[in-house]
Every structure is written in structure tokens, then in C-alpha cells.
Amino acid sequence: MQNFEQVRCHLASNGFRTTVNEAFVVGVELSLDGGRRHQSIFLSELHDDDRRCYLRVSTAVAPITGVDARRALAFNWNSRVGYLAVGLLDDVPYLQLCENRPYDSLDAAELGRLVLEIGGMGDRLERMLGAEGDLL
């Protein structure tokens, strides 16, 4: 993958259901657990200080209120893929599961795996933190 347009085209041509399609943001809805659960994943483009481009894959997990910060930090320490951060969703702070990857190390297979892994792990975290709810 060299740029965001290649990411967008790959998602569209490989059966991912897109829900948002803006200049540098694509939303994907995953159907999980035999269609009983769903998870929204967002892909966007970031730039570092040297203007190197990165793809961010993220999913909202739970409102930050009532979340035990120690559990979130322990997850970050033990996680091999993805990290937890706080981001706004409709002006409400949410715990987000994120992964940033430079385009030059991202191929089509890795993109698909990353979307599915972040979506599945995000849904598991949502279940754990949200009393089995499926808000996102």
C-alpha cells in the first residue's frame, strides 16, 4: 500500500462493508459472532513530523467514564497489536483501540488482517467493559 486511495480501493474490492467514505477517512462495519454482533472500524491517514504517512485503524470500545485506567494500561502492556487511547466520539471521550502502520510496510494481506484483528479485539474489549453490550 502506497497511499490512502489504495487502502480505500482494497477495502471496496474485498467485500468490506463501508459506512463512511470521506477524503481521508473510511468507516467499515464488521459483522461478528455469526451476525449477532457488529463493530465499526475507522481507517484514516496520519502524518508524522517528517511528513511520513501512516494508516490508523481504530475502533471505539467504551465511554471512558467508569473504565478502570489500570486495566487499560495493563492491556496496553500485554497487547502485541493495538493500543488503547482516548478519543472523542460525538464530543464524548471514548476508550479507543488503535493501530498505526506506515504505508511502506503495509500490504493487502496485512491490511485485511489488521482490520479484522482490531475489529475482533475491539468487540471483545467492548463486551468486557460494557457488560456484554454491543453499542459500537
C-alpha distance (Angstrom), angle and dihedral (degrees) to the residues before:
residue distance angle dihedral
M1 . . .
Q2 3.78 . .
N3 3.82 102.1 .
F4 3.78 146.3 -0.2
E5 3.81 94.1 -89.7
Q6 3.82 89.7 60.7
V7 3.81 88.8 51.4
R8 3.82 90.6 50.0
C9 3.83 92.2 48.5
H10 3.79 92.6 47.4
L11 3.81 92.2 52.4
A12 3.81 92.5 47.2
S13 3.80 94.4 47.6
N14 3.81 95.8 45.5
G15 3.78 101.4 57.8
F16 3.80 100.7 -97.6
R17 3.82 111.9 148.7
T18 3.80 107.4 -126.5
T19 3.80 119.8 -155.4
V20 3.82 100.7 172.8
N21 3.77 123.9 37.2
E22 3.80 113.1 176.7
A23 3.81 134.0 145.8
F24 3.82 97.7 -77.3
V25 3.82 101.5 0.1
V26 3.79 130.1 77.2
G27 3.79 123.5 -179.7
V28 3.80 119.7 -153.6
E29 3.79 125.8 -169.4
L30 3.79 115.3 -150.6
S31 3.76 121.7 -158.6
L32 3.82 109.2 -143.0
D33 3.79 138.3 179.7
G34 3.80 94.4 27.9
G35 3.80 92.7 -48.9
R36 3.81 94.0 -53.1
R37 3.82 93.0 108.8
H38 3.79 134.7 37.2
Q39 3.78 133.5 -163.7
S40 3.80 127.9 -166.8
I41 3.80 116.0 -141.7
F42 3.79 124.5 -170.9
L43 3.78 125.9 -154.9
S44 3.79 119.3 -163.2
E45 3.77 139.9 162.1
L46 3.82 123.8 -109.1
H47 3.79 132.4 -176.5
D48 3.79 127.3 -151.5
D49 3.81 125.3 -144.8
D50 3.81 90.3 -83.4
R51 3.84 90.6 52.3
R52 3.81 91.5 -110.2
C53 3.82 108.8 155.6
Y54 3.79 123.1 -124.6
L55 3.77 133.5 -176.6
R56 3.81 114.5 -132.6
V57 3.79 117.3 -157.3
S58 3.81 112.4 -169.5
T59 3.77 143.1 163.3
A60 3.80 131.1 -170.5
V61 3.79 112.5 -118.0
A62 3.82 108.9 178.4
P63 3.80 142.2 -27.5
I64 3.79 107.7 -83.7
T65 3.80 92.4 -124.6
G66 3.77 110.2 103.0
V67 3.82 94.5 10.0
D68 3.80 114.0 133.9
A69 3.81 105.4 -125.5
R70 3.81 90.9 -155.1
R71 3.81 91.2 59.9
A72 3.80 90.6 48.5
L73 3.81 92.2 49.9
A74 3.81 91.1 46.6
F75 3.81 88.7 52.4
N76 3.82 90.4 51.4
W77 3.80 90.8 50.9
N78 3.81 93.3 50.3
S79 3.81 98.5 38.1
R80 3.78 118.2 106.6
V81 3.82 93.8 -172.7
G82 3.77 125.7 28.8
Y83 3.76 131.9 11.7
L84 3.77 135.3 -138.0
A85 3.79 122.8 -110.5
V86 3.79 138.0 158.7
G87 3.79 118.4 -108.5
L88 3.78 135.3 162.8
L89 3.79 121.4 -102.6
D90 3.81 111.8 -175.6
D91 3.83 87.6 -18.0
V92 3.83 91.8 -55.6
P93 3.83 118.8 115.3
Y94 3.81 110.2 -116.8
L95 3.75 133.1 -177.7
Q96 3.81 105.4 -114.6
L97 3.78 131.1 -163.2
C98 3.83 107.8 -142.5
E99 3.77 142.0 175.4
N100 3.82 126.2 -173.2
R101 3.79 121.0 -159.8
P102 3.81 130.1 178.3
Y103 3.80 111.0 -120.8
D104 3.79 92.3 -127.5
S105 3.82 91.1 65.4
L106 3.82 96.1 42.3
D107 3.79 124.2 93.8
A108 3.81 130.7 175.2
A109 3.81 95.3 -94.0
E110 3.81 92.2 49.5
L111 3.81 91.7 48.1
G112 3.81 91.8 54.3
R113 3.80 92.2 45.1
L114 3.80 91.6 48.2
V115 3.83 94.2 51.1
L116 3.81 91.5 48.8
E117 3.80 94.2 44.1
I118 3.81 95.9 47.9
G119 3.82 90.3 44.3
G120 3.80 94.5 48.7
M121 3.79 94.7 43.4
G122 3.81 90.7 45.2
D123 3.79 90.1 53.7
R124 3.82 91.1 49.5
L125 3.81 90.4 50.9
E126 3.80 90.5 47.0
R127 3.81 89.6 53.5
M128 3.79 91.6 48.0
L129 3.81 95.4 47.4
G130 3.79 99.3 32.8
A131 3.82 103.2 49.5
E132 3.83 92.4 -105.1
G133 3.83 92.1 -51.7
D134 3.81 122.4 148.3
L135 3.80 103.4 -148.8
L136 3.79 98.0 141.7
